[in-house]
């Protein structure tokens, strides 16, 4: 059987995984750090204003001063 590919010396070396993990983490932070917070904040604001409006209408109908 013929030998093809890299020599055994380079195959047995440990790959540098840490730098790859750091790069992936940095990319994730840049893309997703605040991207999900703004839509959630807008939805929460709209729902809170709707609840406030419902409470004001109910209070007026109930005859509150």
Secondary structure, 3 states (H helix, E strand, C coil): CCCCCCCHHHHCCCCCHHHHHHHHHHHHHHHHCCHHHHHHHHHHHHHHHHHHHHHHHHHHHCCCC
